[in-house]
Amino acid sequence: LTLLLLVTLGGCAPAHRGDPPPPAGATADALPPLRAETGMLDGAPWRLDVPADWNGELVMYLHGYEPQGSPRTEAMPAQGFSDWLVQQGYAVAQSAYRTQGWAVAEAIVDNERLRQLAHDRLGTVTRTWAIGHSMGGHVLLATLERHGAQYAGGLSLCGANAPASELMHDGLLPPLVAFDHAFPGILGAAPGGLAAPAAPPFVPVDVIEQALATRPDVADRLAAATEVRRTDLAGTLMLYYVV
């Protein structure tokens, strides 16, 4: 039977691709010798890391939200969380997805293509797991719904574990509307609304924070309603706006 382990951490924003930090105690110096491969698969950069003491198991790692236009290197780089998994003996495969932004539909397909490629490269894989954070947690759930027979289990870290329409309508939009009402013009919304092509794609955190500081009572109420710390409110609003 497929074992599905879903861990959802409360109070988390749908994070940027800046992946979760490795667990305490993990260090780059502890990395065992490994084989690292990178490439492109139908327009999606990918990476496969295999430790010398590979335990026969594969982790498909699904990253979080990456804003449109974020710079990418030619070869997909390693990052701390997958390095920690390699230290534990797991092979780790991860796709950068062929598109940026809310790329859930593309990510599901790109991840499955990479899983098949990783199995071909590795040979016999005893068990395959999926780990995703933030938007990657959303992709994880959709992947298990469609390809669950291929996985021994999945772990959603701070996952956006709800339908996208619900996440946007009930989660992201109300704080933005409230902020725009209390601090008009800061978000630079175009006449067609937040999603209009003429709207600026990014509003700096310090600009949002400067506006919040002019009305601390409103900022505190908005932080409480959004269920984030006041010190995190500007960054959260910036992220919601980008998404």
N, C-alpha and C positions, 0 to 999 in steps of 0.2 A: 504494500500500500504506500502511496505517496504520502510522505510526512510534510505537512505545511506548517512552518513556524513563522508566525507573523508577529513582529514586535513593533509597535507604534509608539514613538516617544511623543508625549503631549507638548503643546506649546511651541511647535517648531514651524518656522517659516519655510516655504518651498524654496530651498536653498539654491544658490548658484552652483555651477559645476565644481567650485572649490570644494573638493571632496572631504569627507569627514576625517578628522585626525586619526592616526593610528592609536590603538590602545596604549595606555600607560606602560612604559617599560620597553616598548619597541624602539629599536635603534637601527639606523642604516648599517652600522658596523656589524650587526648580527646577521646580515643577509648572507645566506649560503651561496656558493657558486650556482649560477643559473644560466639557462638558455633564454635569450630574449629575442623575439621576432616581432617585426612591425610590417605593416603594408596597407594596401587599399583594397577594399572589397565592395565592388559596386558603388563606389563613391564614398564609402565610409572608412576613415582611418581606423586601424585596429592594432591591438597589441596582445601578445601571448608571452607570459613569463613562466618558465618551468624550472624549479629548483633541482639541483643535482640529486637531492634525497627525496624526490617526488613520491608522495604517498599514494599515487594512483587516482586521486580525486581532482576534479576540476571545479573551479568557481567562475561563473559568469558574472562579471561585475558591471552594474548599470549605473552610470553617473547621473548627477542631478542636472537641473536646468542650466543651460548655457545661453546667454543672451545672443541674439542675432548680431553677427558682425564681430564676435569675439575672435581675436587672432589665434591661429592654429599653427603649430610647427609641422614640418613635413612628416616627421615620424612621431607617432603618439608617445608622449613621455610617460615614465613611471610616476606613481604618486604614493603617498605614505600608507594609505589603507591597504592597497594591493600588495605593497612591499611587506606589510605585516602578515598578510595571508601566506605569502611565499615563505616567510620565516617559519610558518607552521607546517610547511611541506606541501601546500596546495599549488597546483598550476592555476594561473589566473588569466582569463581572457576577457578583454574589454573592448567594446566598440565606441568610437567617438560619435557615432551616428552620422548619416550623410547630410543632415540638416541641423540647424540650430534653432533655438526657441523651444516652443512646446512641441517637440518632435516625437511625440509618443507613438504615432502610427509608424513612422519610419524606424524608430528605435526597436520596436517589436520585431520587425522584419530583419533589420541589420543584426540584431543579437542572435536570432535563430540561424542566420547564414554563418555567423562567426562560430556559433556552437558546433555546427556541422564541420566547419573547417578545422576547429581545434581538435575535434575527435579524430579527424583524418590525420592531423599532424602528430597527435599523441599516441595513436594506436588504441590499446585497451584502456578504457576509463572505467574505474569501478563504480564511481558515483559522481553525479553532476549536481552542483548547487547553484542557486542564484542569490545574489545580494545586491540590493539597490537602495539608494538613499534619495529622499525628497522626490523629485519627479521620477527618478530611477525606481523608487518604491512603487509608484504608480505603474511604471512599465513592467516591473516585476509581477504585480498582480495580473496584469493583462497577459503576460507571457505564460504564467501558470494556468490561466484560464484556457489558453489556446494550445500550449505545448506541455501541459503538466506531466504527461507520461515520460517525458525526457528528463525529469528532475527528481532528485531525492527529497528536496525541500527548498524553501526560500526564506530569506530574511529581509524584511522591509524596515529600514532604519529611517526614522523621522519621515516616513513615507507620506506622499500625497494620496492617501488611501480612500479615495472617493471618486465618483464620476467627475470628469473635467467640468461639465456644466455646473455641477454643485460647488466645486472648488472655486470657480470664478465668480459665480453669482452670489454665493453665501459667504465666501471667504475673502477674496481679494477686492471685489468692487466696493462693498460698503465702507471700508476704511478710506479708500481713495475718494469716494463721493463725499464722505464727511470732511476729509481734509480739504478738498477742493471748495467745499461750501464755506468752511471757516477761514481758509486762506486762499481766496480766489487769485488765479493768475500764476501761482507758483509752479504748478504742473504744466503750464503752457498748453492746456488742452486746446486742440483745434476745434473749429465750429462743428465738425462732424463727430466730436466725441473723443474719448481716450484712444480708441483704436483707429482713428483716422490716419491715413498716410502722412498728413501734414503735421501731426503731433510729433514733438521731439522724441527720439527713441530713449533718451536718458536724461534724468534730472539729478544733479549732484547731491549727495547726502548732506553736505554742509549747507546748501541752499534750503533744503527742507528743514534742517535743524534750526537755522536762523529764523525761519518763519515760526516754527513751533515755540521758540524762545520768547517770541513777542506776546504769546498768550498761554502762559504756563498752565492755567486752569483748564483750558481746552485741551492742551497737550496731554495732561494727566488723565482726563476723561477719555480721550481717544486711545491712550495706551491701555487703560483698563478695559475698554470695550474690545480692543483688538487682542487682549490677553498677551501683551508683550511688556517687557520692562521699558520704562520711560527712556532709558539710555539706548535702547534698541529700536525705538519707534521710527526715527528718521531712516535708518537702514532698511527696516521692514517695509516702510512705505515706498522707498526707492525701488526695492525688489519687486513689490507688488505692481508698481507702475511699469517696470521693465517687462514683466510677464504679460 
